[in-house]
Amino acid sequence: ICSPGKIDEKLNSELSKFNESVLLISHYPPFGITLDKLPDTNQVNPGKHIGSTRLRFALENSKVSMVVCGHLEENIGEDKIKETRVINPGNADGKKYALIEFDKKLEDAKISYK
């Protein structure tokens, strides 16, 4: 089992290897964006951001083009951290998904939500 510091080090090390389009898939969204915010109707922590601070830090210090995440499947949509597009396609069990179409550059991807 890795310590949090080792996880951060490993993630940052791996992400720094890429200079081209990178797609990162993560269960949790990064911290502090619209996609990690609990609904205002949440009984315990209305409006609280619950995303990953480690992922946020890694994205701020790398060249990831796009993150596809979930966890809060009701937060369907897109947000950005610097130049990184963060996508939550929604709950597949609820027949929700995102279609991500791109030719050569992930940065130019067209996204449609179904």
N, C-alpha and C positions, 0 to 999 in steps of 0.2 A: 504494500500500500504506500502510495506517495503522499508526502506532506503537501499542503497547499502551495508552498513556495516551489517545490519540485514540479508540480502540475503547471504552474504559471511559466516556469522556465522551459519546460518541455513544449507547451503550446506555443509560446513565443518563438522558440527555436525552430519548430516545424513550420510555422507560418512565415518566418523570415526567409525561408528557402525559395519562395515563389516570387517571380517578378511579373508573371502574366495573370490572366484571369483565374481566380480561385473561388470555388463554391464551397462553403462550409455548411454542413448540416448539423444542427444542434437541437436537442430537446428543448432546452431553456432559451429564451430570448436574452439578448444583452440587457443590462440594467439601464434604466433611465430613459426609456423611449415609450411611445404610446402602446407598443405591443407587449410590454411587461407590466402594465398597470392593471391592478385588480379593479373590477367594476365598482362604481360608487354605491351599488346596492349590496356589496359584500358586508356581511354582518360583523366581521372581526376587524378587518383592515381596509375600509373603503378607500379606494384611490391609491393604495400603496403600490410602489414599484417593487416587484419581486424577482426581477431578472438577475442574471449572472454578472457580478462585478468583474470577475476574472475574464469572462468573454468580452465585456466592454473594454477593459484595459487592452486585451490582445488586439481587438479591432482598431483601437485608436493608435496602435503601434505596428500595424502591418498593412499589407496591400490586398486584403480580402475584398473581392468584388461584390459578393452576395452571400448572405446567410439566410438559410431557410430554417425556421424554428417553429415550435409549437407551444406546448404546455398550457397556455391560455388560449384554447381554441376558439373562444368567442371573440378574440381580438384579431379578426381577419383583416389583413391589409398589409401596408408597406410603411416603413419609416427609414431613416438614414442615420448613420453615424459617420461623419466626414463623408467620404465618397462610397462607403459600403451601403448597399441596399439591403435592408432586412425585411424578409417576407414571412408572414404567417398565413399559410394556406387555409387554415380552418380545420375543422374536425371531419375526417374522412367518413367516420361512422354517421355523421349527419349529412353525408353526400356533398361535402364542401371540399374544394381543392383549388389549387392555382396551376395554371398552365404557363410554363416559362419557355418561351421560344427565343432562340438566338441562333445566329449563323456562326460567326467567327469570334465575336467579342461578347462575353457575358455582360459586360457593362452596358451594352446596347439592347439587352433583352427586353422583349415585350411580355408583359405579364397580364393575364386575364384571370379573374376569379370566377369560379363556377359554383 
